[in-house]
Amino acid sequence: MNPIIRKIQRTARIGLYGAIIIGIATLALYYLSRYRFYVNDYGHRLMLIGGAVLTVLVVAAILLAVRRTIPQIRQLDSLDERLQRYATHIANLYRSALAVATIDCTLIILSHDNTLFMLLLLLVICLVMLYPGSLKMKVDLGLTDEEFEQLFPDENL
């Protein structure tokens, strides 16, 4: 398998599994902890609104970036250039999503409010849908059948 494709899938796995593991750990800490951080109502509301706005904006930015960038990548002539731009694009998406998941989990722990779990679930679902499998990469990069068989020799169409 091509090293760039390995890099793309490794970055996506780290971002996706990292967000899932951090979310599960936060959920366990949320329900199993005896001690809580006490925050006044203003701080609680500020953390809730800030986390919600941040998560919704990042999900919207991810979807907009996919909608705008993938057609530009498809129009490139060189396969190596398409792969390199796609790798950079996927790495940026998954790194930013992992950072936002970490911030959300921190806000959940500090505010002890479970409303942000739903938005964290929305972010994880978005990451699952964007996961670059071989057939999704074929569509995203606009690969021909010959290019697809060259990059993924053991995959069947």
VENWOFEN-V811691 format. One record per residue. PSI is psi in degrees with one decimal (999 if undefined). OMEGA is omega in whole degrees, -180 to 180 (* if undefined). NEAR is the number of other ideal C-beta (glycine too) atoms within 8 Angstrom. Layout:
psi: (PSI/PSI)
omega: (OMEGA/OMEGA)
near: (NEAR/NEAR)
This chain:
psi: (146.6/137.6/-29.9/-38.2/-39.0/-40.7/-43.0/-49.7/-34.5/-43.8/-42.1/-41.1/-43.7/-45.9/-45.4/-53.0/-33.0/-44.6/-39.1/-45.4/-42.6/-39.8/-42.8/-41.4/-39.7/-40.1/-43.5/-43.2/-35.5/-44.8/-21.6/-8.3/142.6/-30.2/145.9/152.8/130.8/123.9/142.9/169.7/-38.3/-45.2/-38.6/-47.5/-40.1/-42.8/-40.6/-49.1/-41.5/-44.7/-40.4/-45.9/-43.4/-45.8/-45.6/-40.5/-38.7/-40.8/-42.9/-40.1/-37.9/-47.7/-38.9/-40.1/-39.5/-42.7/-33.0/-32.6/-38.6/-44.7/-33.4/-38.0/-38.9/-29.4/-9.1/149.5/-46.8/134.5/-39.2/-40.5/-39.7/-44.2/-41.6/-44.5/-38.2/-40.2/-43.6/-42.1/-48.9/-40.9/-43.4/-41.8/-48.3/-33.2/-44.2/-37.3/-37.7/-38.7/-42.4/-37.1/-39.7/-43.4/-43.3/-44.1/-36.6/-42.9/-33.9/-43.0/-42.9/-42.2/-17.6/47.8/128.1/4.3/-33.5/-15.6/-37.6/-39.9/-33.2/-38.1/-39.1/-42.3/-42.5/-39.9/-39.7/-41.2/-37.0/-42.0/-27.7/-1.0/127.3/82.6/176.3/-43.1/-33.6/-38.3/-35.0/-42.8/-45.7/-38.8/-8.4/43.5/144.2/171.3/-36.4/-43.0/-38.0/-44.4/-28.3/-40.9/-37.2/81.5/-27.0/6.9/142.4/142.7/999)
omega: (-179/-180/179/178/175/179/179/-177/178/178/179/178/180/180/-178/-178/176/179/179/-178/178/178/179/178/178/177/178/179/-180/-176/-176/-175/176/-174/179/170/179/-178/178/-175/-180/179/178/179/180/178/-180/-179/179/178/180/-180/180/-179/-179/178/180/177/178/179/178/-179/178/179/178/-178/-177/-171/-176/176/177/179/180/-176/180/-176/-174/178/179/179/177/180/-179/179/178/178/178/-180/-180/180/179/-180/-175/176/180/179/178/178/179/176/178/178/178/-180/176/178/177/-180/-177/-176/-178/178/-174/179/-179/176/180/178/174/176/176/179/180/177/177/179/178/-180/-180/-174/-174/171/-175/-179/176/177/178/-180/-177/-178/-179/-177/170/-180/180/178/179/179/177/-179/-179/-175/-177/177/176/177/*)
near: (6/7/6/10/12/9/10/15/9/8/13/14/8/10/14/13/8/10/15/9/8/12/14/8/9/13/9/8/9/12/6/5/7/2/4/5/8/3/8/5/5/6/9/11/8/8/13/13/8/9/15/11/8/11/15/9/8/12/11/8/9/13/9/8/11/10/8/8/10/10/8/9/14/10/5/9/3/6/8/7/9/13/13/9/12/14/12/8/12/13/11/9/13/14/10/11/15/13/8/12/15/9/10/15/13/8/13/16/11/9/14/8/9/6/8/15/12/7/13/16/9/10/16/13/8/12/14/8/6/11/9/11/6/8/7/9/14/9/7/11/12/7/10/5/7/6/9/13/9/6/11/9/6/3/9/2/4)
